[in-house]
Amino acid sequence: MLRDGEHVHVGTAGHAHRFPRGLYSALRSFRERAPGLEGVERPEQVEKRAGPIPVGGVLPRIASPAGLLVGDAAGAVSPLTAGGLDPCLRLSGHAAEILDAALRAGRPAELEAYDGHALRARFRKRLLLRKGLDGLRTPALATSAFAVLRTPPGRALARRILFGNGSFPLP
Ligand SMILES: Cc1cc2nc3c(=O)[nH]c(=O)nc-3n(C[C@H](O)[C@H](O)[C@H](O)COP(=O)(O)OP(=O)(O)OC[C@H]3O[C@@H](n4cnc5c(N)ncnc54)[C@H](O)[C@@H]3O)c2cc1C
């Protein structure tokens, strides 16, 4: 939840199968009991910004002579943070370079360099960490995880993950 003094952003996130009564029902019920919103006027109209985020890692096959996949379509989203804006831009730049080389050479085989397998391998650690994160299933566990993140090594780790420059390691 984010409150900037004028707007309140409220959201739920997680794997769809973890919301047995549906995503909208989860959002409705969270809106009702979100902490810090007691007494806040609830507007009739709200803006909805939501959607599935692919956190399973880069797809193995992202190139064919018919086209190249980039961004969410290629699964270019950090499995750990679910951030996809920076990876989308970086992968698009990489795709443009390879496409340019293929067009200049006039050889579709050049597109093989746009290889999802190779990119996916660079995400192995993050995919493992995502599995660990998925294991945090209770508020008590999540609270303990935040306590760990407040320690100096936890802060250093969070800084590296959230603000480091390695959001999408290209070949
Ligand atoms: C609620 C939410 C919060 C997020 N927060 C963050 C964040 O804080 N930081 C971060 O890094 N990432 C965040 N992400 C992820 C990030 O938004 C995506 O990874 C990123 O936008 C992917 O870019 P994209 O160009 O691949 O896809 P998109 O941004 O989804 O663009 C695809 C475009 O294609 C259009 N389109 C679809 N089908 C067709 C069609 N048939 N014909 C023509 N156009 C079509 C769509 O309308 C859309 O405009 C968030 C995602 C969500 C859902």
Ligand as a Chemical Component Dictionary entry (heavy atoms), coordinates in Angstrom:
data_LIG
# 
_chem_comp.id                   LIG 
_chem_comp.type                 NON-POLYMER 
_chem_comp.pdbx_formal_charge   0 
_chem_comp.three_letter_code    LIG 
# 
loop_
_chem_comp_atom.comp_id 
_chem_comp_atom.atom_id 
_chem_comp_atom.alt_atom_id 
_chem_comp_atom.type_symbol 
_chem_comp_atom.charge 
_chem_comp_atom.model_Cartn_x 
_chem_comp_atom.model_Cartn_y 
_chem_comp_atom.model_Cartn_z 
_chem_comp_atom.pdbx_ordinal 
LIG C1  C1  C 0 0.558  -3.602 -11.308 1  
LIG C2  C2  C 0 1.939  -3.720 -11.895 2  
LIG C3  C3  C 0 2.988  -3.024 -11.315 3  
LIG C4  C4  C 0 4.262  -3.104 -11.839 4  
LIG N1  N1  N 0 5.252  -2.413 -11.237 5  
LIG C5  C5  C 0 6.506  -2.449 -11.757 6  
LIG C6  C6  C 0 7.555  -1.682 -11.155 7  
LIG O1  O1  O 0 7.367  -0.963 -10.172 8  
LIG N2  N2  N 0 8.796  -1.755 -11.710 9  
LIG C7  C7  C 0 9.067  -2.518 -12.801 10 
LIG O2  O2  O 0 10.221 -2.553 -13.261 11 
LIG N3  N3  N 0 8.086  -3.269 -13.384 12 
LIG C8  C8  C 0 6.816  -3.246 -12.903 13 
LIG N4  N4  N 0 5.817  -3.988 -13.487 14 
LIG C9  C9  C 0 6.143  -4.821 -14.655 15 
LIG C10 C10 C 0 6.252  -3.939 -15.902 16 
LIG O3  O3  O 0 5.103  -3.092 -15.992 17 
LIG C11 C11 C 0 6.319  -4.830 -17.146 18 
LIG O4  O4  O 0 7.317  -5.828 -16.979 19 
LIG C12 C12 C 0 6.651  -3.987 -18.379 20 
LIG O5  O5  O 0 5.663  -2.976 -18.567 21 
LIG C13 C13 C 0 6.723  -4.886 -19.610 22 
LIG O6  O6  O 0 6.800  -4.084 -20.771 23 
LIG P1  P1  P 0 6.298  -4.684 -22.127 24 
LIG O7  O7  O 0 6.539  -3.626 -23.164 25 
LIG O8  O8  O 0 6.893  -6.033 -22.367 26 
LIG O9  O9  O 0 4.747  -4.964 -21.947 27 
LIG P2  P2  P 0 3.575  -3.915 -21.693 28 
LIG O10 O10 O 0 4.057  -2.727 -20.935 29 
LIG O11 O11 O 0 2.460  -4.737 -21.125 30 
LIG O12 O12 O 0 3.221  -3.418 -23.154 31 
LIG C14 C14 C 0 2.527  -4.248 -24.063 32 
LIG C15 C15 C 0 1.644  -3.343 -24.889 33 
LIG O13 O13 O 0 1.078  -4.094 -25.961 34 
LIG C16 C16 C 0 -0.270 -3.735 -26.082 35 
LIG N5  N5  N 0 -0.964 -4.840 -26.759 36 
LIG C17 C17 C 0 -1.338 -6.029 -26.250 37 
LIG N6  N6  N 0 -1.921 -6.778 -27.184 38 
LIG C18 C18 C 0 -1.915 -6.056 -28.319 39 
LIG C19 C19 C 0 -2.373 -6.294 -29.643 40 
LIG N7  N7  N 0 -2.948 -7.436 -29.992 41 
LIG N8  N8  N 0 -2.208 -5.311 -30.557 42 
LIG C20 C20 C 0 -1.592 -4.148 -30.240 43 
LIG N9  N9  N 0 -1.123 -3.864 -28.993 44 
LIG C21 C21 C 0 -1.293 -4.812 -28.062 45 
LIG C22 C22 C 0 -0.753 -3.497 -24.661 46 
LIG O14 O14 O 0 -1.891 -2.682 -24.647 47 
LIG C23 C23 C 0 0.469  -2.788 -24.065 48 
LIG O15 O15 O 0 0.425  -1.396 -24.259 49 
LIG C24 C24 C 0 4.514  -3.920 -12.986 50 
LIG C25 C25 C 0 3.465  -4.608 -13.581 51 
LIG C26 C26 C 0 2.182  -4.520 -13.045 52 
LIG C27 C27 C 0 1.054  -5.288 -13.718 53 
# 
loop_
_chem_comp_bond.comp_id 
_chem_comp_bond.atom_id_1 
_chem_comp_bond.atom_id_2 
_chem_comp_bond.value_order 
_chem_comp_bond.pdbx_ordinal 
LIG C1  C2  SING 1  
LIG C2  C3  SING 2  
LIG C2  C26 DOUB 3  
LIG C3  C4  DOUB 4  
LIG C4  N1  SING 5  
LIG C4  C24 SING 6  
LIG N1  C5  DOUB 7  
LIG C5  C6  SING 8  
LIG C5  C8  SING 9  
LIG C6  O1  DOUB 10 
LIG C6  N2  SING 11 
LIG N2  C7  SING 12 
LIG C7  O2  DOUB 13 
LIG C7  N3  SING 14 
LIG N3  C8  DOUB 15 
LIG C8  N4  SING 16 
LIG N4  C9  SING 17 
LIG N4  C24 SING 18 
LIG C9  C10 SING 19 
LIG C10 O3  SING 20 
LIG C10 C11 SING 21 
LIG C11 O4  SING 22 
LIG C11 C12 SING 23 
LIG C12 O5  SING 24 
LIG C12 C13 SING 25 
LIG C13 O6  SING 26 
LIG O6  P1  SING 27 
LIG P1  O7  DOUB 28 
LIG P1  O8  SING 29 
LIG P1  O9  SING 30 
LIG O9  P2  SING 31 
LIG P2  O10 DOUB 32 
LIG P2  O11 SING 33 
LIG P2  O12 SING 34 
LIG O12 C14 SING 35 
LIG C14 C15 SING 36 
LIG C15 O13 SING 37 
LIG C15 C23 SING 38 
LIG O13 C16 SING 39 
LIG C16 N5  SING 40 
LIG C16 C22 SING 41 
LIG N5  C17 SING 42 
LIG N5  C21 SING 43 
LIG C17 N6  DOUB 44 
LIG N6  C18 SING 45 
LIG C18 C19 SING 46 
LIG C18 C21 DOUB 47 
LIG C19 N7  SING 48 
LIG C19 N8  DOUB 49 
LIG N8  C20 SING 50 
LIG C20 N9  DOUB 51 
LIG N9  C21 SING 52 
LIG C22 O14 SING 53 
LIG C22 C23 SING 54 
LIG C23 O15 SING 55 
LIG C24 C25 DOUB 56 
LIG C25 C26 SING 57 
LIG C26 C27 SING 58 
# 
